[in-house]
Amino acid sequence: MIVQRRVVSAVTAAAALLLTAGCSSDGGQPSGADGSPSPSSTAAQSPSGSAAEQTPPAKGSVKAVRTVATGLKSPWGLAPLPGGGLLVSSRDEATITRVDEKTELGEVPGVAASGEGGLLGIALSPDYASDHMVYAYFTSASDNRIVRMRYDEKKPSGEQLGEPDTVFRGIPKGVIHNGGRIAFGPDGMLYAGTGESGDTGLSQDKESLGGKILRMTPDGEPAPGNPFPDSVVYSYGHRNVQGLAWDDRQRLFASEFGQETWDELNAIKPGDNYGWPEAEGKGGGSGFHDPLAQWSTDEASPSGIAFAGGSVWMAGLRGERLWRVPLKGTEAAADPQAFLEGEYGRLRTVVAAGGDRLWLVTSNTDGRGDAKGDDDRVLELRVT
C-alpha cells in the first residue's frame, strides 16, 4: 500500500500522547473494548459505579420540516458548517456547494468520476474554526484518496477552495465499491469507510486498505491505539462501508452493503473481523462479528447513518426509505422501523443536525434506480 507520510503537528502529537496513555495493554485497543471511554471515566456518572443508559421507545416518528435545497446533481457527502450552512459534494461534477446560499465553492481537481467513484464524502477539520479546512474522499485516476482544502468564503464563487493537500492515498478503486464516507470521531481522529472495489479477497487481507474502516490522524498517520501496529486499519472483513456515526457514549457504528442477501448495521470494535466474503449477515460463525441489524438488499442498500434520540438512522438507496434502529448499548432495542418509504426516492446521506433534527440528502441523479424527478434535494427532518 502507498501512504503519504507527513510530520504530525504538535497539537496532534499531544493528542496522540493522551490517547496512547488511555489505551489498554492487550493489543493497543482503546480502553473500552468497543472503543468507548474506559469504565473509570463513566463510573462517576451514577452512584452504582456505572451510568445507566436510557432505552428509546420502540416506535418513533419522522416529519419533513422543510426543503433546504433542490436541483442538486449526484449529491453524496454533506458537512454542516458551524453557526449554520451546509456543504454538499457532487459525485459526478466534482464540486462542493454551499446549498443554503446556492454558492459553488469550486471544483476539486484530480477527481475521476466513473461508475460508483467520484467526489464522495466530505468532513470539516476538528480545528475548522481556525484552519477552515474541508476534507474530501475521492476517486482519482489511480486510487481513492483523502485530501484537504482551505475554504475561503470571502473569495468569488467558484474560487473559494484552496489547492488540495493530499492527506492519504492508495485506497483501492473500482467501478463499484469505493466506500467513501469520512468523519472525524469524538477522539479527533479521521475515520474512513472503504470498499473492496469488487475484489472480495481484499476484505480479509489486513495489509490491504480495501474493505476496511480506517482510523488516522488528521495528517494521515496511523492513529495512536489502532489495533494493528503501524497501520490505519481499524476493522476489516467489510464489503462496502458508506455509513459512520457515533452514539452519545462515543461508540462507533457503521453500515455496509451486502451482496444479494443481507445489508448490515454493525457496532464496530477495533481489530474485529466483520466476515466478508466468508459471511454475510448474522450467523457467520466463530471469529466473525455479527451485525446488530440486517435487511434484505431490496429494503435497504444503506449509505449514510446518523445518531439521534438514542437511535441510529440509516438512509436506504435501493430501499428508498429511512430506517430507525433504537439502541440498547450496542444492540438493537427493538425491530427497525421504516419511514418515508418511496416518498423521496433513493436516500444517500443522513447527518445529525442537533437535538431532534436530521439533514437528509436524496440520490436520484446518480444513474441508479428509477429517479423520482430530475433532481435531488436536501431535507430537514424532525425525528423521535
DRENDO-1510 file (C-alpha; in Angstrom, 1 decimal, always signed):
<recs>
REC; n; res; u; v; w
REC; 1; MET; +0.0; +0.0; +0.0 .
REC; 2; ILE; +1.1; +3.5; -0.7 .
REC; 3; VAL; +0.6; +6.0; +2.1 .
REC; 4; GLN; +1.9; +9.5; +2.1 .
REC; 5; ARG; +3.7; +10.1; +5.4 .
REC; 6; ARG; +3.6; +13.5; +6.9 .
REC; 7; VAL; +5.0; +15.0; +10.1 .
REC; 8; VAL; +2.3; +15.2; +12.7 .
REC; 9; SER; +1.7; +18.6; +14.1 .
REC; 10; ALA; +2.4; +19.4; +17.7 .
REC; 11; VAL; -1.3; +19.6; +18.5 .
REC; 12; THR; -1.8; +16.1; +17.0 .
REC; 13; ALA; +1.2; +14.7; +18.8 .
REC; 14; ALA; -0.1; +16.0; +22.1 .
REC; 15; ALA; -3.4; +14.3; +21.4 .
REC; 16; ALA; -1.6; +11.1; +20.4 .
REC; 17; LEU; +0.1; +11.0; +23.8 .
REC; 18; LEU; -3.1; +11.4; +25.6 .
REC; 19; LEU; -4.8; +8.7; +23.6 .
REC; 20; THR; -1.9; +6.3; +24.0 .
REC; 21; ALA; -2.0; +6.8; +27.7 .
REC; 22; GLY; -5.6; +5.8; +27.7 .
REC; 23; CYS; -5.1; +2.6; +25.7 .
REC; 24; SER; -5.1; -0.9; +27.1 .
REC; 25; SER; -2.0; -3.1; +27.2 .
REC; 26; ASP; -3.6; -6.0; +25.4 .
REC; 27; GLY; -3.1; -5.1; +21.7 .
REC; 28; GLY; -3.3; -1.4; +21.8 .
REC; 29; GLN; -7.1; -1.1; +21.6 .
REC; 30; PRO; -8.8; +1.9; +23.1 .
REC; 31; SER; -9.5; +1.4; +26.8 .
REC; 32; GLY; -13.1; +0.3; +26.2 .
REC; 33; ALA; -13.3; -2.9; +24.2 .
REC; 34; ASP; -15.8; -1.3; +21.8 .
REC; 35; GLY; -14.0; +1.9; +21.5 .
REC; 36; SER; -16.0; +3.6; +24.3 .
REC; 37; PRO; -14.4; +5.6; +27.2 .
REC; 38; SER; -12.8; +3.5; +29.9 .
REC; 39; PRO; -15.0; +2.3; +32.8 .
REC; 40; SER; -13.3; +4.7; +35.2 .
REC; 41; SER; -14.4; +7.6; +33.0 .
REC; 42; THR; -18.0; +6.7; +33.3 .
REC; 43; ALA; -18.2; +5.3; +36.8 .
REC; 44; ALA; -18.8; +8.7; +38.4 .
REC; 45; GLN; -21.9; +9.2; +36.4 .
REC; 46; SER; -24.1; +7.1; +38.7 .
REC; 47; PRO; -23.9; +6.1; +42.4 .
REC; 48; SER; -23.7; +2.4; +41.4 .
REC; 49; GLY; -20.5; +3.0; +39.6 .
REC; 50; SER; -21.9; +2.6; +36.0 .
REC; 51; ALA; -24.0; +5.1; +34.1 .
REC; 52; ALA; -27.5; +3.8; +33.3 .
REC; 53; GLU; -28.4; +4.0; +29.6 .
REC; 54; GLN; -31.9; +5.0; +28.7 .
REC; 55; THR; -33.5; +2.9; +26.0 .
REC; 56; PRO; -35.5; +4.9; +23.4 .
REC; 57; PRO; -39.1; +4.0; +22.7 .
REC; 58; ALA; -39.7; +1.0; +20.3 .
REC; 59; LYS; -41.6; +3.2; +17.9 .
REC; 60; GLY; -40.5; +6.7; +16.6 .
REC; 61; SER; -41.7; +9.3; +14.2 .
REC; 62; VAL; -40.4; +11.3; +11.3 .
REC; 63; LYS; -41.6; +14.6; +9.9 .
REC; 64; ALA; -40.1; +16.6; +7.0 .
REC; 65; VAL; -39.9; +20.1; +8.3 .
REC; 66; ARG; -38.6; +21.9; +5.2 .
REC; 67; THR; -36.7; +21.5; +1.9 .
REC; 68; VAL; -33.3; +23.2; +2.2 .
REC; 69; ALA; -32.2; +22.9; -1.4 .
REC; 70; THR; -33.3; +21.4; -4.7 .
REC; 71; GLY; -31.8; +21.0; -8.2 .
REC; 72; LEU; -28.7; +19.1; -7.0 .
REC; 73; LYS; -26.9; +16.7; -9.3 .
REC; 74; SER; -25.4; +13.5; -7.9 .
REC; 75; PRO; -25.1; +14.8; -4.3 .
REC; 76; TRP; -23.1; +12.5; -2.0 .
REC; 77; GLY; -21.4; +14.0; +1.1 .
REC; 78; LEU; -22.8; +16.7; +3.5 .
REC; 79; ALA; -20.9; +18.7; +6.1 .
REC; 80; PRO; -22.8; +21.2; +8.3 .
REC; 81; LEU; -20.9; +24.4; +8.9 .
REC; 82; PRO; -20.5; +25.9; +12.4 .
REC; 83; GLY; -23.2; +28.5; +13.0 .
REC; 84; GLY; -25.3; +27.3; +10.0 .
REC; 85; GLY; -24.8; +26.5; +6.4 .
REC; 86; LEU; -24.5; +23.2; +4.6 .
REC; 87; LEU; -21.7; +22.0; +2.2 .
REC; 88; VAL; -22.7; +19.2; -0.3 .
REC; 89; SER; -20.4; +17.4; -2.6 .
REC; 90; SER; -21.4; +16.3; -6.1 .
REC; 91; ARG; -20.0; +12.9; -7.1 .
REC; 92; ASP; -20.0; +13.3; -10.8 .
REC; 93; GLU; -19.4; +17.1; -11.2 .
REC; 94; ALA; -16.6; +17.0; -8.5 .
REC; 95; THR; -17.9; +20.2; -7.0 .
REC; 96; ILE; -18.7; +21.4; -3.4 .
REC; 97; THR; -21.6; +23.7; -3.0 .
REC; 98; ARG; -22.9; +25.7; -0.1 .
REC; 99; VAL; -26.5; +24.8; -0.7 .
REC; 100; ASP; -28.2; +27.1; +1.8 .
REC; 101; GLU; -26.7; +30.1; -0.2 .
REC; 102; LYS; -26.6; +28.3; -3.6 .
REC; 103; THR; -22.9; +29.2; -3.8 .
REC; 104; GLU; -20.5; +26.8; -5.5 .
REC; 105; LEU; -17.2; +26.8; -3.6 .
REC; 106; GLY; -15.3; +25.3; -6.6 .
REC; 107; GLU; -14.3; +22.1; -8.3 .
REC; 108; VAL; -12.0; +19.6; -6.7 .
REC; 109; PRO; -9.1; +18.8; -9.1 .
REC; 110; GLY; -8.0; +15.3; -9.7 .
REC; 111; VAL; -11.4; +13.6; -9.4 .
REC; 112; ALA; -12.0; +10.8; -11.9 .
REC; 113; ALA; -15.8; +10.2; -11.7 .
REC; 114; SER; -16.8; +6.8; -13.2 .
REC; 115; GLY; -19.2; +4.2; -12.0 .
REC; 116; GLU; -19.7; +4.5; -8.3 .
REC; 117; GLY; -16.5; +6.6; -8.0 .
REC; 118; GLY; -16.0; +10.3; -7.9 .
REC; 119; LEU; -16.2; +13.0; -5.3 .
REC; 120; LEU; -17.7; +11.2; -2.3 .
REC; 121; GLY; -17.6; +12.0; +1.4 .
REC; 122; ILE; -16.7; +15.4; +3.0 .
REC; 123; ALA; -15.9; +16.4; +6.5 .
REC; 124; LEU; -14.7; +19.5; +8.4 .
REC; 125; SER; -11.4; +19.7; +10.3 .
REC; 126; PRO; -11.7; +19.4; +14.1 .
REC; 127; ASP; -9.9; +22.7; +14.1 .
REC; 128; TYR; -12.2; +24.3; +11.4 .
REC; 129; ALA; -12.7; +27.4; +13.4 .
REC; 130; SER; -9.1; +28.3; +13.0 .
REC; 131; ASP; -7.9; +26.4; +9.9 .
REC; 132; HIS; -11.1; +26.4; +7.7 .
REC; 133; MET; -10.1; +23.0; +6.2 .
REC; 134; VAL; -12.6; +20.8; +4.3 .
REC; 135; TYR; -11.6; +17.2; +3.9 .
REC; 136; ALA; -12.8; +15.1; +0.9 .
REC; 137; TYR; -12.6; +11.5; -0.1 .
REC; 138; PHE; -12.5; +11.0; -3.9 .
REC; 139; THR; -11.6; +8.6; -6.7 .
REC; 140; SER; -8.6; +9.6; -8.8 .
REC; 141; ALA; -7.3; +8.1; -12.0 .
REC; 142; SER; -5.2; +5.6; -9.9 .
REC; 143; ASP; -6.8; +5.2; -6.4 .
REC; 144; ASN; -9.2; +6.5; -3.8 .
REC; 145; ARG; -7.6; +9.2; -1.6 .
REC; 146; ILE; -8.3; +11.9; +1.0 .
REC; 147; VAL; -7.4; +15.5; +0.6 .
REC; 148; ARG; -8.0; +18.7; +2.5 .
REC; 149; MET; -8.6; +22.2; +1.1 .
REC; 150; ARG; -9.0; +25.6; +2.7 .
REC; 151; TYR; -12.4; +27.2; +2.3 .
REC; 152; ASP; -12.3; +31.0; +1.9 .
REC; 153; GLU; -15.8; +32.3; +1.7 .
REC; 154; LYS; -14.5; +35.8; +1.0 .
REC; 155; LYS; -13.3; +34.8; -2.5 .
REC; 156; PRO; -15.7; +34.8; -5.5 .
REC; 157; SER; -18.0; +31.9; -6.1 .
REC; 158; GLY; -16.1; +29.0; -7.8 .
REC; 159; GLU; -12.8; +30.1; -6.4 .
REC; 160; GLN; -13.3; +29.5; -2.7 .
REC; 161; LEU; -11.5; +26.2; -2.4 .
REC; 162; GLY; -7.7; +26.2; -2.0 .
REC; 163; GLU; -5.3; +23.8; -3.6 .
REC; 164; PRO; -5.8; +20.2; -2.3 .
REC; 165; ASP; -3.3; +18.8; +0.1 .
REC; 166; THR; -3.2; +15.0; -0.1 .
REC; 167; VAL; -3.5; +13.5; +3.3 .
REC; 168; PHE; -3.8; +9.8; +2.5 .
REC; 169; ARG; -3.6; +7.8; -0.8 .
REC; 170; GLY; -3.6; +4.3; -2.0 .
REC; 171; ILE; -7.1; +3.1; -1.2 .
REC; 172; PRO; -8.1; +0.6; -4.0 .
REC; 173; LYS; -10.5; +2.0; -6.6 .
REC; 174; GLY; -13.0; +0.2; -8.8 .
REC; 175; VAL; -16.1; +0.8; -10.9 .
REC; 176; ILE; -18.0; -0.4; -7.8 .
REC; 177; HIS; -17.5; -0.5; -4.1 .
REC; 178; ASN; -15.4; +2.6; -3.5 .
REC; 179; GLY; -16.7; +3.2; +0.1 .
REC; 180; GLY; -16.2; +6.9; +0.5 .
REC; 181; ARG; -17.6; +8.1; +3.9 .
REC; 182; ILE; -15.3; +10.1; +6.1 .
REC; 183; ALA; -15.9; +11.5; +9.5 .
REC; 184; PHE; -13.9; +12.9; +12.5 .
REC; 185; GLY; -14.6; +10.9; +15.6 .
REC; 186; PRO; -15.0; +12.2; +19.2 .
REC; 187; ASP; -11.3; +11.4; +19.6 .
REC; 188; GLY; -10.4; +13.9; +16.9 .
REC; 189; MET; -9.2; +11.2; +14.6 .
REC; 190; LEU; -10.2; +10.8; +11.0 .
REC; 191; TYR; -12.2; +7.6; +10.1 .
REC; 192; ALA; -12.9; +6.4; +6.5 .
REC; 193; GLY; -15.1; +3.6; +5.2 .
REC; 194; THR; -13.7; +1.8; +2.2 .
REC; 195; GLY; -14.9; -0.8; -0.2 .
REC; 196; GLU; -13.2; -3.8; -1.7 .
REC; 197; SER; -13.6; -2.4; -5.2 .
REC; 198; GLY; -15.1; -5.6; -6.4 .
REC; 199; ASP; -12.1; -7.7; -5.4 .
REC; 200; THR; -13.5; -9.7; -2.5 .
REC; 201; GLY; -10.1; -11.0; -1.4 .
REC; 202; LEU; -9.1; -7.6; -0.2 .
REC; 203; SER; -11.5; -7.5; +2.7 .
REC; 204; GLN; -9.8; -10.3; +4.7 .
REC; 205; ASP; -6.3; -9.0; +3.8 .
REC; 206; LYS; -5.2; -6.8; +6.7 .
REC; 207; GLU; -2.4; -5.4; +4.6 .
REC; 208; SER; -4.9; -4.0; +2.1 .
REC; 209; LEU; -6.8; -0.8; +2.6 .
REC; 210; GLY; -9.9; -2.2; +0.7 .
REC; 211; GLY; -13.0; -3.4; +2.6 .
REC; 212; LYS; -12.0; -1.7; +5.8 .
REC; 213; ILE; -12.7; +1.0; +8.3 .
REC; 214; LEU; -9.6; +3.2; +8.6 .
REC; 215; ARG; -8.6; +5.4; +11.5 .
REC; 216; MET; -5.8; +8.0; +11.1 .
REC; 217; THR; -4.6; +11.3; +12.5 .
REC; 218; PRO; -5.8; +14.5; +10.7 .
REC; 219; ASP; -2.4; +14.4; +8.9 .
REC; 220; GLY; -2.9; +10.8; +7.6 .
REC; 221; GLU; -0.7; +8.9; +10.0 .
REC; 222; PRO; -1.9; +5.7; +11.8 .
REC; 223; ALA; -3.8; +6.8; +14.8 .
REC; 224; PRO; -2.5; +6.0; +18.3 .
REC; 225; GLY; -4.2; +3.0; +19.8 .
REC; 226; ASN; -5.0; +1.3; +16.5 .
REC; 227; PRO; -5.3; -2.5; +16.8 .
REC; 228; PHE; -2.6; -3.3; +14.2 .
REC; 229; PRO; +1.0; -1.9; +14.5 .
REC; 230; ASP; +1.8; +1.0; +12.3 .
REC; 231; SER; -1.4; +0.5; +10.4 .
REC; 232; VAL; -4.5; +2.7; +9.7 .
REC; 233; VAL; -6.7; -0.4; +9.6 .
REC; 234; TYR; -9.3; -0.3; +12.4 .
REC; 235; SER; -11.7; -3.1; +11.4 .
REC; 236; TYR; -11.8; -5.4; +8.4 .
REC; 237; GLY; -13.9; -8.0; +6.6 .
REC; 238; HIS; -16.2; -5.3; +5.2 .
REC; 239; ARG; -17.7; -5.3; +1.7 .
REC; 240; ASN; -18.5; -1.6; +1.1 .
REC; 241; VAL; -18.8; +0.8; +4.1 .
REC; 242; GLN; -20.7; +4.0; +3.4 .
REC; 243; GLY; -22.1; +5.0; +6.9 .
REC; 244; LEU; -20.2; +6.1; +10.0 .
REC; 245; ALA; -21.7; +7.5; +13.2 .
REC; 246; TRP; -21.0; +7.6; +17.0 .
REC; 247; ASP; -23.6; +7.4; +19.8 .
REC; 248; ASP; -23.5; +9.6; +22.9 .
REC; 249; ARG; -21.1; +7.2; +24.5 .
REC; 250; GLN; -18.5; +7.5; +21.7 .
REC; 251; ARG; -19.3; +4.0; +20.3 .
REC; 252; LEU; -18.9; +3.7; +16.6 .
REC; 253; PHE; -21.5; +2.2; +14.2 .
REC; 254; ALA; -21.2; +1.5; +10.5 .
REC; 255; SER; -23.5; +0.5; +7.7 .
REC; 256; GLU; -22.4; -1.6; +4.7 .
REC; 257; PHE; -23.8; -3.1; +1.6 .
REC; 258; GLY; -24.4; -6.8; +1.3 .
REC; 259; GLN; -24.2; -8.7; -2.0 .
REC; 260; GLU; -27.5; -10.5; -2.6 .
REC; 261; THR; -28.8; -11.4; +0.8 .
REC; 262; TRP; -28.1; -9.1; +3.8 .
REC; 263; ASP; -27.2; -5.5; +4.2 .
REC; 264; GLU; -25.8; -4.7; +7.7 .
REC; 265; LEU; -25.6; -2.2; +10.5 .
REC; 266; ASN; -22.6; -3.0; +12.7 .
REC; 267; ALA; -21.3; -2.0; +16.1 .
REC; 268; ILE; -17.5; -1.5; +15.5 .
REC; 269; LYS; -14.9; -2.9; +17.7 .
REC; 270; PRO; -11.2; -2.2; +16.9 .
REC; 271; GLY; -9.5; -5.1; +15.3 .
REC; 272; ASP; -12.6; -7.2; +14.7 .
REC; 273; ASN; -13.4; -9.2; +11.5 .
REC; 274; TYR; -16.9; -8.5; +10.1 .
REC; 275; GLY; -16.8; -11.5; +7.8 .
REC; 276; TRP; -16.9; -10.6; +4.2 .
REC; 277; PRO; -16.7; -12.5; +1.9 .
REC; 278; GLU; -16.9; -15.6; +4.1 .
REC; 279; ALA; -20.0; -14.3; +5.9 .
REC; 280; GLU; -22.9; -12.0; +5.0 .
REC; 281; GLY; -25.4; -11.1; +7.8 .
REC; 282; LYS; -25.8; -12.9; +11.1 .
REC; 283; GLY; -24.7; -16.4; +12.0 .
REC; 284; GLY; -21.4; -16.1; +10.1 .
REC; 285; GLY; -19.6; -18.3; +12.6 .
REC; 286; SER; -16.8; -18.2; +15.1 .
REC; 287; GLY; -14.3; -15.3; +14.6 .
REC; 288; PHE; -16.7; -13.0; +12.8 .
REC; 289; HIS; -18.5; -10.1; +14.4 .
REC; 290; ASP; -22.3; -10.4; +13.6 .
REC; 291; PRO; -24.3; -7.3; +12.7 .
REC; 292; LEU; -26.7; -5.8; +15.2 .
REC; 293; ALA; -29.3; -5.5; +12.5 .
REC; 294; GLN; -29.7; -6.7; +8.9 .
REC; 295; TRP; -32.0; -6.2; +6.0 .
REC; 296; SER; -32.7; -7.8; +2.6 .
REC; 297; THR; -30.9; -5.8; -0.1 .
REC; 298; ASP; -34.1; -4.5; -1.7 .
REC; 299; GLU; -35.2; -3.0; +1.6 .
REC; 300; ALA; -32.0; -1.1; +2.3 .
REC; 301; SER; -28.8; -0.8; +0.3 .
REC; 302; PRO; -27.6; +1.5; +3.0 .
REC; 303; SER; -25.4; +4.5; +2.7 .
REC; 304; GLY; -25.2; +7.3; +5.4 .
REC; 305; ILE; -26.1; +6.9; +9.0 .
REC; 306; ALA; -26.6; +9.3; +11.9 .
REC; 307; PHE; -27.3; +9.0; +15.7 .
REC; 308; ALA; -30.1; +11.0; +17.3 .
REC; 309; GLY; -32.5; +10.4; +20.1 .
REC; 310; GLY; -31.0; +7.1; +21.2 .
REC; 311; SER; -31.4; +5.6; +17.7 .
REC; 312; VAL; -29.3; +5.1; +14.6 .
REC; 313; TRP; -31.0; +6.5; +11.5 .
REC; 314; MET; -29.9; +4.8; +8.2 .
REC; 315; ALA; -30.5; +6.1; +4.7 .
REC; 316; GLY; -31.6; +3.4; +2.1 .
REC; 317; LEU; -30.8; +3.7; -1.6 .
REC; 318; ARG; -32.5; +0.8; -3.3 .
REC; 319; GLY; -34.9; +0.6; -0.3 .
REC; 320; GLU; -35.9; +4.2; -0.8 .
REC; 321; ARG; -36.6; +4.6; +2.9 .
REC; 322; LEU; -35.1; +5.9; +6.2 .
REC; 323; TRP; -34.6; +3.2; +8.8 .
REC; 324; ARG; -34.7; +3.9; +12.6 .
REC; 325; VAL; -32.9; +1.4; +14.8 .
REC; 326; PRO; -33.4; +2.1; +18.6 .
REC; 327; LEU; -30.3; +1.1; +20.6 .
REC; 328; LYS; -29.7; -0.5; +23.9 .
REC; 329; GLY; -25.9; -0.3; +24.2 .
REC; 330; THR; -24.6; -1.9; +21.0 .
REC; 331; GLU; -27.6; -4.0; +20.4 .
REC; 332; ALA; -31.0; -3.2; +18.8 .
REC; 333; ALA; -33.6; -2.5; +21.5 .
REC; 334; ALA; -36.5; -3.1; +19.1 .
REC; 335; ASP; -37.1; -4.1; +15.5 .
REC; 336; PRO; -36.0; -1.5; +12.9 .
REC; 337; GLN; -38.8; +0.9; +11.7 .
REC; 338; ALA; -39.0; +2.3; +8.2 .
REC; 339; PHE; -40.1; +5.9; +7.3 .
REC; 340; LEU; -40.5; +7.9; +4.1 .
REC; 341; GLU; -40.8; +4.8; +2.0 .
REC; 342; GLY; -40.9; +5.8; -1.6 .
REC; 343; GLU; -41.6; +9.4; -0.8 .
REC; 344; TYR; -38.3; +10.9; -1.9 .
REC; 345; GLY; -36.7; +8.1; -3.9 .
REC; 346; ARG; -33.2; +7.0; -3.1 .
REC; 347; LEU; -31.7; +8.3; +0.1 .
REC; 348; ARG; -27.9; +8.7; +0.3 .
REC; 349; THR; -26.8; +10.7; +3.3 .
REC; 350; VAL; -28.2; +11.5; +6.7 .
REC; 351; VAL; -26.5; +13.7; +9.2 .
REC; 352; ALA; -27.4; +14.8; +12.8 .
REC; 353; ALA; -28.5; +18.4; +12.9 .
REC; 354; GLY; -28.7; +18.7; +16.7 .
REC; 355; GLY; -31.5; +17.8; +19.1 .
REC; 356; ASP; -34.3; +16.0; +17.3 .
REC; 357; ARG; -33.3; +17.2; +13.8 .
REC; 358; LEU; -31.6; +15.4; +10.9 .
REC; 359; TRP; -30.3; +16.5; +7.5 .
REC; 360; LEU; -31.3; +14.1; +4.7 .
REC; 361; VAL; -29.8; +14.0; +1.1 .
REC; 362; THR; -31.6; +12.2; -1.7 .
REC; 363; SER; -29.7; +10.3; -4.6 .
REC; 364; ASN; -32.0; +10.1; -7.7 .
REC; 365; THR; -29.5; +11.5; -10.2 .
REC; 366; ASP; -26.7; +9.0; -9.6 .
REC; 367; GLY; -27.7; +6.8; -12.6 .
REC; 368; ARG; -29.1; +4.1; -10.4 .
REC; 369; GLY; -32.8; +3.0; -9.9 .
REC; 370; ASP; -35.8; +4.9; -11.1 .
REC; 371; ALA; -35.3; +8.6; -10.5 .
REC; 372; LYS; -38.1; +10.5; -8.6 .
REC; 373; GLY; -37.9; +13.6; -10.8 .
REC; 374; ASP; -34.8; +15.0; -12.5 .
REC; 375; ASP; -33.0; +16.5; -9.5 .
REC; 376; ASP; -32.0; +15.9; -5.8 .
REC; 377; ARG; -32.6; +17.7; -2.6 .
REC; 378; VAL; -31.6; +18.3; +1.0 .
REC; 379; LEU; -34.4; +18.0; +3.6 .
REC; 380; GLU; -34.6; +18.9; +7.3 .
REC; 381; LEU; -36.4; +16.3; +9.4 .
REC; 382; ARG; -37.7; +16.2; +12.9 .
REC; 383; VAL; -37.4; +12.8; +14.5 .
REC; 384; THR; -38.2; +10.9; +17.7 .
</recs>
